[in-house]
Amino acid sequence: MQNFSYVSAARPEEAVKALGRGCAFIAGGTELLNWMRLGIATPDTLIDIGGMEGHSRIERTGDHLIIGALATLNEVGEHPLVRAHATVLADACLKAASPQIRNRATLGGNVLQKTRCAYFRSETPLPWGCNKRSPGSGCAARDGLNELHAVLGWADHCVATHPSDPAVALACLDASAEVMGKRRRMLPMTDFHVSQVEAQAMFKAAGTGSLLPAHEAQIETRLARDELILAYHIPIHDGERSAYLKVRERESYEYALVSAAATVALDGGLITRARIALGSVAQKPWRLVETEAALIGRRLVREEISAALRTLFEQARPLAHNEYKVQLAANAALRAVLAAGGVS
């Protein structure tokens, strides 16, 4: 780990003003310190935003739930307002990491995690190619050990998945991130992260200049370099229920093989509204928009939900070793929808 300077910001305006080339924000530090240890990030200056007052608040304002970006995962998961109006997010937070890490990790930092791809998360210098770390060096996972990698939205330059549990719930809830840079803006969480296919389009639209196409692999979100997440705004729909399902190799402190977040509203036994997002299948939480539309007017029964999930199989592009994730994702989505609707 290289030497770095440290400054503390009491207000968002101070933090954004202090941000320059070679700077990075730090709050809980559960991710950034690991990046620095491995050589993934080498900031010259850390800007501590953990002490900004008022940015860990959790409150209801009108028909929205507002959660400050500095709220820890345990605070979010255990808060009565979140449990009442965004159960799927509370469950996702409490199924992430370990209790000790959840007491430090912030919701703002969690959604900015980097992939758990073993080829990426290795100590510098890497003995293999990774376009996220060194554009143009290749993607070792593309034809390597890729049983944990993407089945949706990937491109040849990178087949990584995003590991965040709360990000999947936030995308399912149609939440928006309130961010601040040169101006404040709202960024929908369904668009916050980008798949590698979307990264290709962004790369081409921006003009490549002297960059290699492999630089696409480093595009992960639509958050600008000078922007800071302040809070999340979650619309409240009375009468809607939600659930989060995480499929992992062990119950304690493990990342998902596949996860699913779902919300359901019912009227007379028929589905009037449904939202479903999958995690660990792409570089972004993956909304099943076609399935959501197909569920409207259907009964909350296994056979009808399974029929609506057929579009998932048509979209999927499994790699050599992860075809199992397609069926696993469909089963997770099915169980999440049933659980949201109160069916065990």
Wavefront OBJ file of the C-alpha trace (Angstrom):
o trace
v 0.000 0.000 0.000
v 1.434 3.357 -1.013
v 1.514 6.492 1.153
v -1.456 8.842 0.963
v -2.720 12.087 2.454
v -5.895 12.337 4.508
v -8.488 15.104 4.801
v -11.911 15.210 6.428
v -15.015 16.853 4.961
v -17.872 18.042 7.183
v -20.237 18.882 4.313
v -20.845 17.480 0.804
v -19.765 20.777 -0.751
v -16.383 20.487 0.979
v -15.979 16.888 -0.145
v -16.754 17.588 -3.800
v -14.544 20.707 -3.806
v -11.610 18.721 -2.384
v -11.972 15.970 -4.959
v -9.303 16.073 -7.615
v -7.157 13.723 -9.641
v -5.741 11.017 -7.416
v -8.373 11.519 -4.680
v -10.938 9.060 -3.356
v -13.840 9.252 -0.903
v -13.802 7.012 2.163
v -16.590 6.363 4.678
v -16.804 2.862 6.155
v -13.678 1.841 4.268
v -14.624 -1.829 4.030
v -14.084 -1.833 0.243
v -11.577 0.921 -0.481
v -8.929 -0.327 1.930
v -9.032 -3.724 0.232
v -8.626 -2.079 -3.176
v -5.596 -0.202 -1.893
v -4.083 -3.351 -0.398
v -4.435 -5.229 -3.688
v -3.306 -2.350 -5.884
v -6.728 -1.926 -7.512
v -6.803 1.701 -6.296
v -3.808 3.894 -5.503
v -5.206 7.255 -4.320
v -2.862 10.036 -3.304
v -5.487 11.540 -0.984
v -8.390 10.084 0.964
v -11.336 12.393 1.652
v -13.187 11.151 4.728
v -16.934 11.775 4.375
v -17.956 9.556 7.295
v -18.511 12.506 9.602
v -20.939 14.465 7.426
v -23.924 15.140 9.674
v -27.434 14.355 8.504
v -26.408 11.920 5.791
v -27.196 8.747 7.705
v -30.832 9.721 8.273
v -33.708 7.346 7.519
v -37.092 9.034 7.266
v -40.367 9.146 5.404
v -41.118 12.303 3.444
v -44.506 12.233 1.748
v -44.736 9.119 -0.406
v -40.969 8.483 -0.376
v -38.559 6.791 1.998
v -35.272 8.726 2.215
v -32.133 6.873 3.270
v -28.863 8.739 3.671
v -25.883 7.224 1.883
v -23.897 7.064 5.151
v -26.445 4.825 6.886
v -24.805 1.496 7.633
v -26.197 -1.769 6.329
v -27.270 -2.817 9.818
v -28.983 0.527 10.430
v -30.925 0.172 7.181
v -31.750 -3.488 7.690
v -33.043 -3.009 11.224
v -34.893 0.291 10.823
v -38.695 -0.011 11.322
v -39.495 2.320 8.413
v -37.408 0.244 6.013
v -38.839 -2.996 7.320
v -42.364 -1.607 6.899
v -42.059 0.007 3.467
v -39.048 -1.660 1.779
v -38.756 -5.131 3.293
v -36.761 -6.328 0.308
v -34.048 -3.741 1.011
v -33.945 -4.525 4.740
v -33.514 -8.229 3.989
v -30.860 -7.568 1.341
v -28.834 -5.456 3.758
v -28.991 -8.044 6.530
v -27.952 -10.842 4.169
v -24.827 -8.975 3.085
v -21.391 -9.647 4.582
v -21.012 -10.271 8.327
v -22.524 -8.343 11.290
v -19.161 -6.719 11.994
v -18.793 -5.454 8.431
v -22.444 -4.365 8.277
v -21.789 -2.138 11.284
v -19.166 -0.247 9.246
v -20.218 -0.600 5.617
v -22.439 2.193 4.306
v -25.279 1.854 1.826
v -23.585 4.423 -0.397
v -20.337 2.496 -0.503
v -21.964 -0.913 -0.870
v -23.493 -0.182 -4.266
v -20.063 0.989 -5.470
v -18.431 -2.360 -4.758
v -16.307 -3.873 -7.473
v -16.718 -7.361 -8.842
v -15.675 -10.413 -6.836
v -14.129 -11.981 -9.956
v -11.014 -13.780 -8.678
v -9.042 -12.751 -11.759
v -9.732 -9.098 -10.882
v -9.336 -9.295 -7.093
v -5.744 -10.456 -7.009
v -2.670 -8.657 -5.814
v -0.680 -6.507 -8.225
v 1.042 -7.456 -10.503
v -1.528 -9.788 -12.040
v -0.194 -12.977 -13.639
v -3.083 -13.006 -16.139
v -5.106 -10.602 -18.262
v -7.856 -8.438 -16.794
v -9.232 -5.567 -18.842
v -10.715 -3.934 -15.732
v -7.233 -3.658 -14.241
v -5.190 -3.259 -17.420
v -7.207 -2.528 -20.576
v -5.954 -4.528 -23.525
v -4.519 -7.344 -21.415
v -7.535 -9.592 -22.041
v -10.215 -11.224 -19.897
v -8.894 -14.399 -18.282
v -12.379 -15.340 -17.099
v -13.855 -15.291 -20.613
v -12.381 -18.704 -21.425
v -11.191 -19.602 -17.927
v -12.964 -20.525 -14.697
v -16.222 -18.655 -15.206
v -18.822 -20.619 -13.260
v -19.536 -17.541 -11.083
v -19.658 -15.026 -13.916
v -22.299 -13.301 -16.042
v -25.052 -14.941 -18.047
v -26.656 -11.655 -19.147
v -25.375 -8.428 -20.677
v -21.703 -9.420 -20.947
v -19.229 -8.624 -23.704
v -15.976 -10.305 -24.685
v -13.871 -7.662 -22.920
v -15.377 -8.525 -19.507
v -17.762 -11.141 -18.082
v -17.798 -9.908 -14.469
v -20.881 -9.600 -12.253
v -21.764 -7.006 -9.629
v -21.854 -8.412 -6.069
v -24.030 -5.945 -4.111
v -27.183 -7.251 -2.428
v -28.739 -3.826 -1.626
v -28.203 -2.638 -5.216
v -30.513 -5.401 -6.451
v -33.216 -4.391 -3.974
v -32.864 -0.693 -4.826
v -33.233 -1.423 -8.545
v -36.310 -3.543 -7.841
v -37.858 -0.732 -5.778
v -37.368 1.873 -8.550
v -35.229 3.872 -6.133
v -33.172 6.864 -7.230
v -29.795 7.989 -5.959
v -29.473 11.677 -5.094
v -25.966 12.607 -6.215
v -23.959 15.793 -6.033
v -21.168 17.032 -8.251
v -21.215 20.337 -10.052
v -24.972 20.107 -9.557
v -27.423 17.865 -7.748
v -29.339 15.293 -9.750
v -31.396 12.137 -9.335
v -30.020 8.954 -10.902
v -32.442 6.003 -11.159
v -30.936 2.855 -9.667
v -32.151 0.863 -12.661
v -29.667 2.932 -14.720
v -26.995 3.508 -12.069
v -24.934 0.458 -13.002
v -24.295 -0.550 -16.601
v -23.947 -3.935 -18.248
v -20.919 -4.487 -20.461
v -23.152 -4.214 -23.535
v -24.303 -0.789 -22.276
v -20.682 0.125 -21.507
v -19.802 -0.583 -25.141
v -22.497 1.826 -26.307
v -21.336 4.507 -23.839
v -17.734 4.063 -24.944
v -18.609 4.467 -28.618
v -20.872 7.470 -27.952
v -18.114 9.248 -26.034
v -15.583 8.779 -28.822
v -12.663 6.431 -28.307
v -9.783 8.804 -29.011
v -6.569 7.020 -28.064
v -8.338 4.521 -25.804
v -8.602 0.828 -26.578
v -12.028 -0.838 -26.905
v -10.985 -2.878 -23.854
v -11.347 0.305 -21.774
v -15.091 -0.468 -21.897
v -14.446 -2.968 -19.104
v -13.678 -0.104 -16.713
v -17.076 1.553 -17.243
v -19.300 0.274 -14.427
v -21.722 3.059 -13.455
v -23.184 6.312 -14.770
v -21.829 8.175 -11.735
v -19.389 10.885 -12.820
v -15.902 10.964 -11.291
v -16.677 14.179 -9.408
v -20.041 13.026 -7.999
v -20.904 11.892 -4.492
v -23.982 9.859 -3.469
v -25.981 11.739 -0.826
v -29.121 9.633 -0.349
v -31.553 7.158 -1.848
v -35.184 8.036 -2.564
v -37.554 5.067 -2.571
v -41.193 5.471 -3.663
v -43.682 3.942 -1.225
v -46.584 1.926 -2.655
v -49.092 1.092 0.062
v -50.356 -2.478 -0.138
v -47.283 -3.718 -1.971
v -45.195 -6.504 -0.425
v -41.617 -7.497 -1.183
v -38.990 -10.173 -0.579
v -35.307 -10.859 -1.210
v -33.833 -14.279 -1.902
v -30.092 -14.939 -1.858
v -28.730 -18.259 -3.134
v -25.184 -18.877 -1.920
v -22.840 -21.755 -1.192
v -23.021 -21.126 2.561
v -25.294 -19.082 4.778
v -22.574 -17.155 6.596
v -20.615 -14.317 4.938
v -20.802 -15.361 1.304
v -21.603 -13.590 -1.938
v -24.563 -14.717 -4.010
v -24.417 -17.243 -6.793
v -27.728 -15.678 -7.792
v -30.109 -13.375 -5.933
v -33.620 -12.137 -6.636
v -35.631 -9.183 -5.364
v -39.362 -8.964 -5.975
v -42.337 -6.757 -5.156
v -45.958 -7.771 -5.666
v -49.351 -6.034 -5.393
v -52.523 -8.127 -5.488
v -56.204 -7.483 -6.056
v -58.651 -10.323 -5.637
v -55.905 -12.902 -5.936
v -54.577 -11.445 -9.207
v -51.261 -9.658 -9.652
v -51.745 -5.964 -10.439
v -48.109 -4.923 -10.177
v -44.810 -6.811 -10.013
v -41.155 -5.851 -10.108
v -38.278 -8.323 -10.237
v -34.512 -7.782 -10.255
v -31.775 -10.402 -10.374
v -28.317 -10.107 -8.860
v -24.985 -11.786 -9.679
v -26.046 -12.498 -13.265
v -24.613 -9.359 -14.905
v -22.514 -6.280 -14.144
v -25.732 -4.599 -13.001
v -28.920 -5.610 -11.200
v -31.021 -7.113 -13.971
v -34.690 -6.098 -14.106
v -36.986 -8.671 -15.705
v -39.157 -6.090 -17.447
v -40.845 -8.529 -19.839
v -41.647 -10.916 -17.011
v -43.083 -8.085 -14.921
v -45.448 -7.153 -17.751
v -46.419 -10.783 -18.345
v -47.364 -11.252 -14.677
v -50.084 -8.580 -14.682
v -53.477 -10.236 -14.344
v -52.035 -13.654 -13.479
v -52.705 -15.600 -10.311
v -49.983 -15.925 -7.712
v -49.331 -19.582 -8.444
v -46.137 -21.368 -9.372
v -47.210 -22.480 -12.852
v -48.273 -19.034 -14.056
v -45.189 -17.299 -12.694
v -42.915 -19.917 -14.263
v -44.569 -19.351 -17.635
v -43.890 -15.614 -17.389
v -40.194 -16.285 -16.686
v -39.581 -17.949 -20.064
v -38.177 -14.701 -21.494
v -35.236 -15.032 -19.093
v -34.066 -18.182 -20.872
v -34.322 -16.425 -24.241
v -32.130 -13.524 -23.076
v -29.455 -15.547 -21.276
v -26.008 -16.201 -22.764
v -24.251 -18.612 -20.419
v -20.511 -19.116 -20.534
v -18.730 -22.454 -20.684
v -19.121 -23.268 -16.982
v -22.177 -21.377 -15.721
v -25.208 -22.570 -17.631
v -26.605 -23.726 -14.281
v -27.080 -20.057 -13.288
v -29.883 -19.568 -15.835
v -32.192 -22.128 -14.216
v -31.017 -21.075 -10.772
v -31.939 -17.454 -11.541
v -35.379 -18.455 -12.812
v -36.028 -20.529 -9.699
v -34.832 -17.693 -7.448
v -37.116 -15.211 -9.205
v -40.046 -17.606 -8.875
v -39.464 -18.116 -5.149
v -38.965 -14.367 -4.557
v -42.277 -13.489 -6.251
v -44.134 -16.161 -4.276
v -42.514 -15.032 -1.016
v -43.387 -11.398 -1.737
v -46.989 -12.431 -2.254
v -47.032 -14.361 1.016
v -46.880 -17.851 -0.519
v -44.286 -20.159 1.014
l 1 2 3 4 5 6 7 8 9 10 11 12 13 14 15 16 17 18 19 20 21 22 23 24 25 26 27 28 29 30 31 32 33 34 35 36 37 38 39 40 41 42 43 44 45 46 47 48 49 50 51 52 53 54 55 56 57 58 59 60 61 62 63 64 65 66 67 68 69 70 71 72 73 74 75 76 77 78 79 80 81 82 83 84 85 86 87 88 89 90 91 92 93 94 95 96 97 98 99 100 101 102 103 104 105 106 107 108 109 110 111 112 113 114 115 116 117 118 119 120 121 122 123 124 125 126 127 128 129 130 131 132 133 134 135 136 137 138 139 140 141 142 143 144 145 146 147 148 149 150 151 152 153 154 155 156 157 158 159 160 161 162 163 164 165 166 167 168 169 170 171 172 173 174 175 176 177 178 179 180 181 182 183 184 185 186 187 188 189 190 191 192 193 194 195 196 197 198 199 200 201 202 203 204 205 206 207 208 209 210 211 212 213 214 215 216 217 218 219 220 221 222 223 224 225 226 227 228 229 230 231 232 233 234 235 236 237 238 239 240 241 242 243 244 245 246 247 248 249 250 251 252 253 254 255 256 257 258 259 260 261 262 263 264 265 266 267 268 269 270 271 272 273 274 275 276 277 278 279 280 281 282 283 284 285 286 287 288 289 290 291 292 293 294 295 296 297 298 299 300 301 302 303 304 305 306 307 308 309 310 311 312 313 314 315 316 317 318 319 320 321 322 323 324 325 326 327 328 329 330 331 332 333 334 335 336 337 338 339 340 341 342 343 344
